[in-house]
Amino acid sequence: MGGPGESAVTAGDQSGGDSSGGESSGGEAVARLAARAQTWWFQFPVPLRDLARIRLIAMLGAGGVAYMTPMVFHQEAFSASSVTEGLALAALAGTGGRLLSGVLLDRGLSCSLPVLLACLSAMLGDTLLFHAEGFGGFVAGQLLLGIAMGLYWPAIELAVPLACAPIPSARGFALVRSADALGVVSGALIGALLAALGRLRGIYLLDIACLLMVLALLWRRPLPQTRRRRAQEGPSALGSWLPPLLPILAVTVLATAIPALMQSALPLDLVRGGLQRSPLPESLGALTIGLQLALLMLIQWPVGQALAKRPVGAGLTLSLGSFAVGCSLLAASAFSSRGMVLMLLAQLPLALGEAAFLPTATQAVVELSPRRHQGLAIALFSQCFAISAFTAPLLAGQLLDLQRHGVGLWLGMGALCAAGLPLVGLVERFQRRNLLQVLSSGGGDLEGEGGRQILYRFDTTGDAKGESGGISTAGDDQPGSSKAGGSQPGGQDQDSQRS
């Protein structure tokens, strides 16, 4: 870590000595900045850095496709209902792929294989969408993209705790979500540029190029393999580990409806206008969406890093509250001829809500699920995205066609987000109950209880570690292993290490 940084600073100092004072000062500043960036990047283990690269490139292509597809087919005179129906069918197609991916991962399948299959399916879908002019071609392409997403997400999410040892998995999720955000915003901005140039369908060619790069990276260094279930373990009863996940899954269905609407309903709302708000050209609408994604990219790492040290309830509460505020501003923007100001202002709480939710919710699922069933648990978590992506666009398209504006849609979503806050209390209650079970067992082996790994961050004083918020207890194959920062078998870790 220190070597590359020290060489960069030394090089900057030498180059500065051969130039004027102003150039020397500027060169030293750039060299220090580069050294800090290198030091920050090399603090993460190599497998996690490779995973972040893969997710960055994959989301670079997917960002343009996800956010610009409604505008592509709006140009083909598709109705809002037709566009959202195609997006909903894509979400439905991914449900089987998610469950299959999760089951196979629990049986010891390498995380690389579902990702490879997802790349092939997505490339075929992009090819169909690039040439599609009618509803049939649009639906066929969307179905293939939906299958690809179903295969991709359980594997790419479960790879994070398998690749992040010895750092805490919460920081690993913060890193990869930052890579996702950077990729999505870059892809959306490229899509906006293509829209301005009149070449919007180029987003599908960009996605194909990115998927080919992902295949090359996976060929060079495959993703980690999950732990194979031992013959003597046998399956755990579903009723023993599913109930603690139900509240977080319910929150996920609600919260993930917002990003689904950002991809489907918001582009249509922008280009169609509100009660008093004027409609925007496709290029300006794409730039407005790119603003929210740019904000997400900028705040994802600091928000995720800060929430990694807090209980998951804090992140979930911040997320739902921010979504409620953002949706209220979107609804209010329709009532003014200058509503674009409110529309732009709404992008900040919406970006904050998404930045707070994504790493927090994924970490909560990892904490509350047995290690040998984490593949299926992540698949169920990913299914919540599919449920939201299926139902939210359908309802949004019907409302937009019926009301001709988005007031009812955004007000309804804001009210639902506010109503979901009590579910966060249930998530914290299950956490406390499981923590008490671990403490009462004296930190023994929890394989008999499903091998659940407990990674809690409560803001308490006088805890066992002598640190505020430092309680961290894990049930693993090595009874009583609670050393701070110690890695667990299969890449699992403990959050008691200082971030």
C-alpha positions in Angstrom: 0.0 0.0 0.0 2.7 2.4 1.0 5.0 1.7 -1.9 2.9 2.9 -4.8 1.8 6.0 -2.9 5.4 6.9 -1.9 6.7 6.5 -5.5 3.9 8.7 -6.8 4.7 11.5 -4.3 8.4 11.2 -5.0 7.8 11.4 -8.8 5.6 14.5 -8.2 8.4 16.1 -6.1 11.0 15.5 -8.8 8.9 16.8 -11.6 8.0 19.9 -9.6 11.7 20.7 -9.0 12.2 21.1 -12.8 9.4 23.6 -13.3 8.2 26.9 -12.0 6.8 27.4 -8.5 3.2 27.4 -9.7 3.6 24.2 -11.8 5.5 22.6 -8.9 2.7 23.3 -6.5 0.1 22.0 -8.9 2.1 18.9 -9.7 2.6 18.1 -6.0 -1.2 18.4 -5.3 -2.0 16.1 -8.2 0.6 13.6 -7.0 -0.7 13.6 -3.4 -4.3 13.1 -4.7 -3.2 10.2 -6.8 -1.3 8.7 -3.9 -4.3 9.0 -1.6 -6.5 7.3 -4.2 -4.0 4.5 -4.6 -3.8 4.0 -0.8 -7.6 4.0 -0.5 -8.0 1.5 -3.3 -5.3 -0.9 -2.1 -6.8 -1.1 1.4 -9.3 -3.6 -0.1 -8.4 -7.2 -0.8 -7.6 -8.3 -4.4 -10.8 -10.4 -4.9 -13.0 -7.5 -3.7 -11.2 -5.1 -6.1 -11.8 -7.5 -9.0 -15.4 -7.9 -8.0 -15.8 -4.1 -7.9 -14.3 -3.8 -11.4 -16.7 -6.4 -12.8 -19.7 -4.6 -11.3 -18.6 -1.2 -12.5 -18.3 -2.4 -16.1 -21.5 -4.4 -16.0 -23.5 -1.4 -14.6 -21.9 0.9 -17.1 -23.7 -0.9 -19.9 -26.9 -1.7 -17.8 -27.3 2.0 -16.7 -28.0 3.2 -20.2 -30.3 0.3 -21.0 -32.3 0.5 -17.7 -32.9 4.2 -17.7 -33.1 5.0 -21.4 -35.2 2.1 -22.8 -38.5 3.9 -22.0 -37.4 6.8 -24.0 -36.3 4.6 -26.9 -39.7 3.1 -27.3 -41.5 6.4 -26.5 -39.9 7.6 -29.7 -41.6 4.6 -31.4 -45.0 5.9 -30.2 -45.5 3.2 -27.6 -48.0 4.1 -24.9 -46.9 4.3 -21.3 -48.8 1.1 -20.5 -47.1 -0.8 -23.3 -43.6 0.3 -22.1 -44.2 -0.5 -18.5 -45.8 -3.8 -19.4 -42.6 -4.8 -21.2 -40.5 -3.8 -18.2 -42.8 -5.7 -15.8 -42.6 -8.9 -17.9 -38.8 -8.6 -17.8 -39.0 -8.5 -14.0 -41.3 -11.5 -14.0 -39.0 -13.5 -16.2 -36.2 -13.1 -13.7 -37.9 -14.8 -10.8 -37.1 -18.3 -11.9 -33.5 -17.4 -12.6 -33.1 -15.9 -9.1 -34.4 -19.0 -7.3 -32.3 -21.3 -9.5 -29.2 -19.3 -9.0 -29.7 -19.2 -5.2 -30.3 -22.9 -4.8 -27.2 -23.8 -6.9 -25.1 -21.3 -5.0 -26.1 -23.0 -1.7 -24.9 -26.3 -3.2 -21.4 -25.0 -3.8 -21.6 -23.6 -7.3 -19.1 -21.0 -8.3 -20.5 -17.5 -8.4 -19.0 -17.1 -11.9 -21.3 -19.5 -13.7 -24.6 -17.6 -13.2 -22.9 -14.3 -14.1 -21.5 -15.9 -17.4 -25.0 -17.2 -18.3 -26.4 -13.7 -17.5 -24.0 -12.1 -19.8 -24.9 -14.3 -22.7 -28.7 -13.8 -22.1 -28.3 -10.0 -21.8 -26.3 -9.8 -25.1 -29.0 -11.6 -27.0 -31.6 -9.4 -25.4 -29.7 -6.2 -26.4 -29.4 -7.5 -30.0 -33.2 -7.9 -30.2 -33.9 -4.5 -28.6 -31.5 -2.8 -31.0 -33.5 -4.0 -34.0 -37.0 -4.0 -32.4 -39.7 -1.8 -33.8 -42.9 -3.6 -32.7 -44.2 -4.7 -29.4 -43.2 -8.3 -30.0 -39.5 -7.6 -30.4 -39.6 -5.2 -27.4 -41.1 -7.9 -25.1 -38.7 -10.6 -26.3 -35.7 -8.4 -25.6 -37.0 -7.5 -22.2 -37.7 -11.1 -21.3 -34.0 -12.0 -22.0 -32.8 -9.0 -20.0 -35.0 -10.1 -17.1 -33.6 -13.6 -17.1 -30.1 -12.2 -17.2 -30.8 -10.0 -14.1 -32.3 -13.0 -12.3 -29.2 -15.0 -12.8 -26.8 -12.1 -12.1 -27.9 -10.6 -8.8 -27.8 -13.5 -6.3 -24.4 -14.6 -7.5 -22.8 -11.1 -7.7 -24.2 -10.1 -4.2 -23.2 -13.4 -2.5 -19.7 -12.9 -3.9 -19.2 -9.8 -1.7 -18.9 -11.5 1.7 -16.9 -14.3 0.1 -14.4 -11.9 -1.3 -14.0 -9.2 1.4 -12.0 -10.9 4.2 -10.3 -9.6 6.3 -12.3 -6.4 6.1 -15.9 -6.2 7.4 -18.5 -7.2 4.8 -20.4 -4.0 5.5 -17.5 -2.1 4.0 -17.4 -4.5 1.1 -21.0 -3.8 0.3 -20.3 -0.1 0.5 -17.5 -0.4 -2.0 -19.3 -2.5 -4.6 -22.5 -0.4 -4.3 -20.3 2.6 -5.0 -18.9 0.8 -8.1 -22.5 0.1 -9.2 -23.5 3.7 -8.8 -20.4 4.9 -10.8 -21.2 2.5 -13.6 -24.9 3.3 -13.7 -24.4 7.1 -13.8 -21.7 6.8 -16.4 -24.0 4.6 -18.6 -27.0 7.0 -18.1 -24.9 10.0 -19.0 -23.6 8.3 -22.1 -27.2 7.5 -23.0 -28.1 11.1 -22.6 -25.3 12.0 -25.0 -26.5 9.5 -27.5 -30.1 10.9 -27.1 -28.7 14.4 -27.9 -27.0 13.0 -31.0 -30.1 11.2 -32.2 -28.4 7.7 -31.6 -30.2 6.6 -28.5 -30.3 2.9 -29.5 -26.6 2.9 -29.2 -27.1 2.1 -25.5 -27.6 -1.5 -26.5 -24.3 -1.6 -28.4 -22.6 -0.1 -25.4 -24.1 -2.8 -23.1 -22.9 -5.6 -25.4 -19.3 -4.2 -25.4 -19.4 -4.0 -21.6 -20.7 -7.6 -21.3 -17.8 -8.8 -23.4 -15.4 -7.1 -21.1 -17.0 -8.8 -18.1 -16.6 -12.2 -19.8 -12.9 -11.5 -20.3 -12.5 -10.5 -16.7 -14.2 -13.6 -15.4 -12.1 -15.8 -17.7 -9.0 -14.2 -16.2 -10.0 -14.4 -12.6 -13.2 -16.3 -11.6 -15.4 -15.2 -8.7 -15.3 -17.1 -5.4 -17.0 -20.4 -4.8 -19.6 -20.8 -2.1 -19.0 -23.3 0.7 -20.4 -26.8 0.0 -22.9 -28.1 2.4 -21.5 -30.9 4.5 -23.4 -34.2 4.2 -24.0 -34.3 8.0 -25.5 -30.8 8.0 -28.7 -31.6 6.1 -31.2 -28.8 5.2 -32.5 -26.5 7.9 -36.3 -26.1 8.2 -37.5 -23.1 6.3 -39.6 -22.0 9.3 -36.5 -21.7 11.5 -34.7 -19.0 9.5 -37.2 -17.4 7.2 -39.4 -15.5 9.8 -36.5 -13.1 10.8 -36.1 -12.2 7.1 -39.8 -11.3 6.4 -39.7 -7.7 7.8 -36.6 -6.8 5.8 -38.0 -8.5 2.7 -41.2 -6.4 3.1 -39.2 -3.2 3.4 -37.2 -4.2 0.3 -40.3 -4.6 -1.8 -41.4 -1.2 -0.8 -38.1 0.6 -1.1 -37.0 -1.0 -4.4 -40.2 0.2 -6.0 -38.7 3.7 -6.1 -35.7 2.8 -8.3 -38.0 0.8 -10.5 -40.2 3.9 -10.9 -37.1 6.0 -11.6 -36.4 3.8 -14.5 -39.9 3.5 -15.9 -42.4 6.2 -14.7 -40.1 9.2 -14.1 -38.7 9.3 -17.7 -42.3 9.2 -19.0 -43.4 11.8 -16.5 -40.6 14.1 -17.6 -41.3 13.9 -21.3 -45.1 14.1 -20.9 -45.2 17.0 -18.4 -47.4 17.6 -15.4 -50.5 19.7 -14.7 -48.6 22.9 -15.1 -45.0 21.7 -15.7 -44.1 21.7 -19.4 -42.8 18.5 -21.0 -39.1 18.1 -21.6 -37.3 16.8 -24.7 -35.8 13.3 -24.4 -32.3 14.6 -24.1 -33.1 17.0 -21.2 -35.2 14.3 -19.6 -32.2 11.9 -19.7 -29.9 14.6 -18.2 -32.4 15.1 -15.3 -32.3 11.4 -14.6 -28.5 11.5 -14.9 -28.4 14.2 -12.2 -30.0 11.9 -9.7 -27.6 9.1 -10.7 -24.6 11.5 -10.4 -25.7 12.4 -6.9 -26.0 8.7 -6.0 -22.5 8.1 -7.3 -21.0 11.0 -5.2 -22.7 10.1 -1.9 -22.8 6.3 -2.2 -19.4 5.6 -0.6 -19.6 8.2 2.3 -23.1 7.2 3.1 -22.4 3.5 2.9 -19.2 3.9 4.9 -21.0 5.9 7.7 -24.0 3.5 7.9 -21.6 0.5 8.1 -20.9 1.6 11.7 -24.5 2.0 12.6 -27.4 -0.4 13.2 -29.2 -1.4 10.1 -32.4 0.3 11.4 -30.7 3.7 11.1 -30.0 3.1 7.4 -33.5 1.8 6.7 -35.2 4.6 8.5 -33.1 7.2 6.6 -33.9 5.5 3.3 -37.7 5.3 3.7 -37.8 8.9 5.1 -35.8 10.2 2.2 -37.9 8.4 -0.4 -41.1 9.9 1.2 -39.7 13.4 0.9 -38.5 12.9 -2.6 -41.8 11.5 -3.8 -43.7 14.4 -2.2 -41.5 16.9 -4.1 -42.1 15.0 -7.4 -45.8 15.3 -6.8 -45.6 19.0 -6.0 -43.6 19.7 -9.1 -46.7 19.1 -11.3 -48.6 22.1 -9.9 -46.2 24.8 -11.1 -45.0 26.0 -14.5 -41.6 26.1 -12.8 -42.0 22.7 -11.4 -38.7 21.6 -12.8 -37.0 23.3 -9.8 -38.9 21.0 -7.4 -38.2 18.0 -9.8 -34.5 18.7 -9.6 -34.6 19.3 -5.9 -36.3 15.9 -5.4 -33.3 14.1 -6.9 -31.2 14.7 -3.7 -33.5 12.9 -1.2 -34.1 10.2 -3.8 -30.4 9.6 -4.2 -29.8 9.7 -0.5 -32.6 7.1 0.1 -31.1 4.7 -2.5 -27.6 5.2 -1.2 -28.7 4.4 2.4 -30.9 1.4 1.4 -28.8 -0.7 -0.9 -25.8 -1.7 1.2 -27.8 -1.6 4.5 -30.5 -4.0 3.4 -28.1 -6.5 1.8 -26.0 -6.6 4.9 -29.1 -7.2 7.0 -30.0 -10.2 4.9 -26.5 -11.6 5.3 -26.6 -11.0 9.1 -30.0 -12.6 9.6 -29.6 -15.7 7.4 -27.8 -19.0 8.0 -24.5 -19.2 6.2 -25.4 -22.4 4.4 -28.7 -20.9 3.1 -27.3 -17.4 2.2 -27.6 -18.2 -1.5 -31.3 -18.8 -1.2 -31.7 -15.8 1.2 -30.0 -13.5 -1.2 -32.2 -14.9 -4.0 -35.3 -14.1 -2.0 -34.0 -10.7 -1.3 -33.4 -10.2 -5.0 -36.9 -11.5 -5.7 -38.2 -8.4 -3.9 -36.6 -6.3 -6.6 -38.4 -8.4 -9.2 -41.7 -8.0 -7.4 -41.3 -4.2 -7.3 -40.1 -4.1 -10.9 -43.1 -6.1 -12.0 -45.9 -4.4 -10.0 -44.7 -0.8 -9.8 -44.3 -0.1 -13.5 -47.6 -1.7 -14.3 -49.5 0.4 -11.8 -47.5 3.5 -12.7 -48.3 3.1 -16.4 -52.0 2.7 -15.7 -52.0 5.8 -13.5 -50.1 7.9 -16.0 -52.4 6.9 -18.8 -55.5 7.5 -16.7 -54.5 10.8 -15.0 -52.2 12.1 -17.7 -49.8 13.3 -14.9 -47.8 11.7 -12.0 -49.4 13.4 -9.0 -51.4 10.5 -7.7 -48.5 8.1 -8.3 -45.9 10.1 -6.4 -48.2 11.0 -3.5 -49.1 7.3 -3.1 -45.5 6.2 -3.1 -44.6 8.8 -0.5 -47.4 7.7 1.8 -46.4 4.0 1.4 -42.8 4.8 2.3 -43.9 6.6 5.4 -46.2 3.8 6.4 -43.4 1.3 6.1 -41.3 2.8 8.9 -42.8 0.4 11.6 -41.4 -2.5 9.7 -37.9 -1.2 10.5 -38.7 -1.7 14.2 -39.5 -5.4 13.5 -36.1 -5.8 11.8 -34.4 -4.4 14.8 -36.5 -6.6 17.2 -35.3 -9.7 15.4 -31.7 -8.6 15.5 -31.9 -8.0 19.3 -33.6 -11.4 19.8 -30.9 -13.2 17.8 -28.2 -11.3 19.6 -29.6 -12.3 23.0 -29.6 -16.0 21.8 -25.9 -15.7 20.9 -24.9 -14.1 24.1 -26.9 -16.5 26.3 -25.2 -19.4 24.5 -21.8 -18.0 25.5 -20.6 -17.5 21.9 -20.8 -21.2 21.2 -21.2 -22.9 17.9 -24.5 -22.0 16.3 -24.5 -24.7 13.6 -27.3 -26.4 15.4 -29.3 -23.2 15.0 -28.7 -22.9 11.3 -25.2 -21.3 11.5 -26.5 -17.7 11.4 -23.8 -15.2 11.4 -24.6 -12.3 13.7 -22.9 -9.0 12.8 -24.6 -6.2 14.8 -23.7 -2.5 15.2 -25.6 -1.2 18.1 -24.9 2.3 19.6 -24.3 1.1 23.1 -21.8 1.9 25.8 -19.8 -0.4 28.0 -20.0 -3.3 25.6 -17.8 -6.3 25.6 -15.2 -4.7 23.3 -15.0 -1.5 25.2 -16.0 0.5 22.1 -19.2 2.3 21.3 -21.2 0.3 18.8 -18.6 -2.5 18.9 -20.8 -5.5 19.7 -20.0 -8.2 17.2 -20.8 -11.9 17.7 -20.6 -14.6 15.0 -21.7 -18.2 15.0 -19.3 -20.1 12.8 -17.4 -23.4 12.5 -14.9 -22.2 15.0 -16.7 -21.9 18.4 -16.0 -18.7 20.3 -14.0 -17.0 17.5 -14.7 -13.3 18.2 -11.4 -11.7 17.5 -11.8 -8.3 16.0 -11.2 -8.2 12.3 -10.8 -12.0 12.2 -11.9 -13.6 9.0 -14.4 -16.4 8.9 -14.4 -19.5 6.7 -15.7 -18.8 3.2 -14.8 -15.2 3.3 -17.2 -14.2 6.1 -16.0 -11.5 8.6 -16.9 -9.6 11.7 -17.9 -6.0 11.9 -16.0 -5.4 15.2 -13.0 -4.3 13.2 -12.6 -0.6 13.1 -13.5 0.9 9.7 
